[in-house]
Structures are given as structure tokens and as C-alpha cells.
């Protein structure tokens, strides 16, 4: 369906050609040897190029009719009457050929564009299939290996809790703590690996749903109270922005578990025009009471997040303020 401006422009063109055709035929009939003949020729050629065959034929017929009526009335030579009539018809025929060429060129251009889109879709589908294959392979490897590690850790924990072992042995207590930490790290590693695998697959959940799932997992692990707040109107985000935002929230909660266990956590997600924000805030632990997992890890989590944010064009700030430890990410979308 044509828009109003397009339809108005077409009606204006058609009206102009009708006027030119009639005027050109009359002028040619009045003065066959004057340059005014070009007006009718221009009308016949333009109609053949711009209009459909039926409409252009009507325009040419109008030109010829006006020319013959006026020419016969003024007593124009028979040669001029026949010559100009065939000239108008010849120009119209040439114009039809030109129009057919333009139509075929436009169709060829559309076909080329469709072929290009089909090729891009095929390439995209092949890439998604390859990513899905890689995700399945990684999942199979990690699921078996980390699950086996977790089972063995649980078995070791059960053996250390046996009544046959001496109670209060400091080495046994330390071994239990190590096994607990190893179990926690194994679960975190498995969750992180699953997240990376999901990123390889098509159709990952929106960021608010992913953070809600992360919060549910945090609660299921028996940690302190956590509150998720989402501000602004949620919208689809680029994949790199979603990954950086999720990893920031995940690392922030991991740091709370390590350094401030038992402290309430506030996880915030904000959708702003042109950018998205993620914040993790928790009260600082009492001085001199570090968490049991404070010494685990390489201590490069926040550094890695800052590097991720910088690569995505965003910024990340982390530090204490008024007794609250905050991690704030801002990333453009």
C-alpha cells in the first residue's frame, strides 16, 4: 500500500504527463516544424518509462489524437501526420524497452540482496550449530569431571566425620575446612562453567531472569539475605554487555561469601537510556573477623572484572564507603 506522499507524487506526475501529452500534440499539429514537437516526444517517452503499459499507452494515444485532430484541422502535410505519429509510437516502444530493462535490473538487485541475506543466515546457522556442538562437548567434560570431584569430596568429608577418628584433632578440623572450601569452589566452578556454556547456546534468558536465578542459587546455598532490585524498563542487551553484567554480579556475590559471610546483600540492576548499571552492596564485616574463605582464590577477581568492563567500553568501581562495600558497573548498550 502506497504512503500518502508517494501516492500524491505519483498523481502529480501522471497529471503533468497528461497535460504535456495534450499540449505537445496540439503544438505539433499547429507547427510541425517547430521545436514544440519535443514536448509531445518527451511526454510519450516519459510515460513509457514511468507508467505501466496501459497508462503509458493512453498517454501516447492522447498525444497522437491531439496531434492528428489539430494537424488535420490546420491542413498539415500528410507526411508530417504519418511521420510524427510513427515517431511518437517509436519513442513509446523504446521507452517500454527501457522500462523493462530497469525493472529487470531492479529485480536482479533484489535477488542479489535476498541471496546475500540467505547466505548470511546460512552462515549464522552454521555458527550457531558449531557453538552448540562445542557447548555440548564442554558440558559433557565438565559435568562428568566436576561431578566426580564433588562426589569424592563428599565421600572424604563423610570419612573425616566418622566416629572412629579422634575428635578435636586440629589437623582433622583443618582438613574438613579445606574440603568444605574445595566443595564450595567446585560448585562455583560448575556454575560458572554452566554459565559459559549457556552463553554459547542460542536463546539465553534475559539479564533480569539470569540475575534472579543467581539470587535464588545464592539463597539456596544458605547465605545471608539478598535483595534484587530492577529499575527502568528491561530491554534486550548485547551479548557482551549481558556477560559482563552477569559476571560482575556473580563475582560480587562471591566476594560477599568470602569476605563478609552472613551480611545482607543488595543486588541492583538499572536500565538507563544508552547504558545499564549493576551494583552489589553489603555491610563490611567486623574488623578482625575475616570470613573462612577470605584467603581462597588468587585475588584477581575485581581486576579481571575491571578489564572486562573496559573491553566492553564501560567502567567498574569497587571499594568501601560509609561502612558499605560496593561494586558498581556502568556499561554502554
KAVENRA-V245047 format. One record per residue. RES is the residue in one letter. SS is DSSP state (H for helix, E for strand, - for the rest). NEAR is the number of other C-alpha atoms within 8 Angstrom. Layout:
res:RES ss:SS near:NEAR
res:RES ss:SS near:NEAR
This chain:
res:X ss:- near:2
res:X ss:- near:5
res:X ss:- near:6
res:X ss:H near:6
res:X ss:H near:6
res:X ss:H near:8
res:X ss:H near:9
res:X ss:H near:8
res:X ss:H near:8
res:X ss:H near:8
res:X ss:H near:8
res:X ss:H near:8
res:X ss:H near:8
res:X ss:H near:8
res:X ss:H near:8
res:X ss:H near:8
res:X ss:H near:12
res:X ss:H near:11
res:X ss:H near:8
res:X ss:H near:11
res:X ss:H near:16
res:X ss:H near:12
res:X ss:H near:11
res:X ss:H near:17
res:X ss:H near:18
res:X ss:H near:12
res:X ss:H near:12
res:X ss:H near:15
res:X ss:H near:16
res:X ss:H near:9
res:X ss:- near:9
res:X ss:- near:10
res:X ss:- near:6
res:X ss:- near:7
res:X ss:- near:5
res:X ss:- near:10
res:X ss:H near:14
res:X ss:H near:8
res:X ss:H near:11
res:X ss:H near:17
res:X ss:H near:12
res:X ss:H near:8
res:X ss:H near:15
res:X ss:H near:17
res:X ss:H near:12
res:X ss:H near:10
res:X ss:H near:16
res:X ss:H near:17
res:X ss:H near:10
res:X ss:H near:8
res:X ss:- near:8
res:X ss:- near:7
res:X ss:H near:8
res:X ss:H near:6
res:X ss:H near:9
res:X ss:H near:14
res:X ss:H near:11
res:X ss:H near:8
res:X ss:H near:14
res:X ss:H near:15
res:X ss:H near:8
res:X ss:H near:12
res:X ss:H near:17
res:X ss:H near:11
res:X ss:H near:9
res:X ss:H near:12
res:X ss:H near:15
res:X ss:H near:11
res:X ss:H near:9
res:X ss:H near:12
res:X ss:H near:13
res:X ss:H near:9
res:X ss:H near:7
res:X ss:H near:8
res:X ss:- near:6
res:X ss:- near:11
res:X ss:- near:6
res:X ss:H near:6
res:X ss:H near:6
res:X ss:H near:9
res:X ss:H near:12
res:X ss:H near:8
res:X ss:H near:8
res:X ss:H near:8
res:X ss:H near:9
res:X ss:H near:8
res:X ss:H near:9
res:X ss:H near:14
res:X ss:H near:10
res:X ss:H near:8
res:X ss:H near:11
res:X ss:H near:15
res:X ss:H near:9
res:X ss:H near:10
res:X ss:H near:13
res:X ss:H near:11
res:X ss:H near:8
res:X ss:H near:9
res:X ss:H near:11
res:X ss:H near:8
res:X ss:H near:8
res:X ss:H near:8
res:X ss:H near:8
res:X ss:H near:8
res:X ss:H near:8
res:X ss:H near:8
res:X ss:H near:8
res:X ss:H near:8
res:X ss:H near:8
res:X ss:H near:8
res:X ss:H near:8
res:X ss:H near:8
res:X ss:H near:8
res:X ss:H near:8
res:X ss:H near:8
res:X ss:H near:8
res:X ss:H near:8
res:X ss:H near:8
res:X ss:H near:8
res:X ss:H near:8
res:X ss:H near:8
res:X ss:H near:8
res:X ss:H near:8
res:X ss:H near:8
res:X ss:H near:8
res:X ss:H near:8
res:X ss:H near:8
res:X ss:H near:10
res:X ss:H near:8
res:X ss:H near:8
res:X ss:H near:10
res:X ss:H near:11
res:X ss:H near:8
res:X ss:H near:9
res:X ss:H near:12
res:X ss:H near:9
res:X ss:H near:8
res:X ss:H near:9
res:X ss:H near:11
res:X ss:H near:8
res:X ss:H near:8
res:X ss:H near:11
res:X ss:H near:9
res:X ss:H near:8
res:X ss:H near:8
res:X ss:H near:10
res:X ss:H near:9
res:X ss:H near:8
res:X ss:H near:9
res:X ss:H near:11
res:X ss:H near:8
res:X ss:H near:8
res:X ss:H near:11
res:X ss:H near:9
res:X ss:H near:8
res:X ss:H near:9
res:X ss:H near:11
res:X ss:H near:8
res:X ss:H near:7
res:X ss:H near:9
res:X ss:- near:7
res:X ss:- near:7
res:X ss:- near:6
res:X ss:- near:4
res:X ss:- near:7
res:X ss:- near:6
res:X ss:- near:5
res:X ss:- near:6
res:X ss:- near:7
res:X ss:H near:6
res:X ss:H near:6
res:X ss:H near:9
res:X ss:H near:9
res:X ss:H near:8
res:X ss:H near:8
res:X ss:H near:10
res:X ss:H near:8
res:X ss:H near:8
res:X ss:H near:11
res:X ss:H near:9
res:X ss:H near:10
res:X ss:H near:9
res:X ss:H near:11
res:X ss:H near:8
res:X ss:H near:8
res:X ss:H near:11
res:X ss:H near:9
res:X ss:H near:8
res:X ss:H near:8
res:X ss:H near:11
res:X ss:H near:8
res:X ss:H near:8
res:X ss:H near:10
res:X ss:H near:9
res:X ss:H near:8
res:X ss:H near:8
res:X ss:H near:12
res:X ss:H near:10
res:X ss:H near:9
res:X ss:H near:10
res:X ss:- near:11
res:X ss:- near:8
res:X ss:- near:4
res:X ss:- near:7
res:X ss:- near:6
res:X ss:- near:7
res:X ss:H near:9
res:X ss:H near:9
res:X ss:H near:8
res:X ss:H near:10
res:X ss:H near:10
res:X ss:H near:9
res:X ss:H near:8
res:X ss:H near:9
res:X ss:H near:11
res:X ss:H near:8
res:X ss:H near:8
res:X ss:H near:10
res:X ss:H near:11
res:X ss:H near:7
res:X ss:- near:6
res:X ss:- near:6
res:X ss:- near:10
res:X ss:- near:10
res:X ss:- near:9
res:X ss:E near:10
res:X ss:E near:8
res:X ss:E near:10
res:X ss:E near:8
res:X ss:E near:9
res:X ss:E near:8
res:X ss:- near:7
res:X ss:- near:5
res:X ss:- near:6
res:X ss:- near:5
res:X ss:- near:5
res:X ss:- near:8
res:X ss:- near:7
res:X ss:H near:6
res:X ss:H near:7
res:X ss:H near:12
res:X ss:H near:10
res:X ss:H near:9
res:X ss:H near:12
res:X ss:H near:11
res:X ss:H near:11
res:X ss:H near:9
res:X ss:H near:11
res:X ss:H near:13
res:X ss:H near:9
res:X ss:H near:10
res:X ss:H near:10
res:X ss:H near:11
res:X ss:H near:8
res:X ss:H near:9
res:X ss:H near:12
res:X ss:H near:12
res:X ss:H near:12
res:X ss:H near:12
res:X ss:- near:14
res:X ss:- near:11
res:X ss:- near:8
res:X ss:- near:12
res:X ss:- near:9
res:X ss:E near:14
res:X ss:E near:12
res:X ss:E near:13
res:X ss:E near:12
res:X ss:E near:13
res:X ss:E near:10
res:X ss:E near:13
res:X ss:E near:8
res:X ss:- near:5
res:X ss:- near:6
res:X ss:E near:10
res:X ss:E near:13
res:X ss:E near:14
res:X ss:E near:15
res:X ss:E near:13
res:X ss:E near:14
res:X ss:E near:11
res:X ss:E near:13
res:X ss:E near:11
res:X ss:- near:10
res:X ss:- near:10
res:X ss:- near:6
res:X ss:- near:5
res:X ss:- near:4
res:X ss:- near:6
res:X ss:- near:10
res:X ss:- near:10
res:X ss:- near:7
res:X ss:- near:9
res:X ss:- near:8
res:X ss:- near:5
res:X ss:- near:8
res:X ss:- near:5
res:X ss:- near:5
res:X ss:- near:6
res:X ss:- near:7
res:X ss:H near:8
res:X ss:H near:9
res:X ss:H near:7
res:X ss:H near:8
res:X ss:H near:12
res:X ss:H near:11
res:X ss:H near:8
res:X ss:H near:9
res:X ss:H near:14
res:X ss:H near:9
res:X ss:H near:7
res:X ss:- near:11
res:X ss:- near:8
res:X ss:- near:11
res:X ss:E near:10
res:X ss:E near:11
res:X ss:E near:9
res:X ss:E near:9
res:X ss:E near:7
res:X ss:E near:9
res:X ss:E near:7
res:X ss:- near:4
res:X ss:- near:7
res:X ss:E near:10
res:X ss:E near:12
res:X ss:E near:13
res:X ss:E near:13
res:X ss:E near:11
res:X ss:E near:14
res:X ss:E near:11
res:X ss:E near:13
res:X ss:E near:10
res:X ss:- near:8
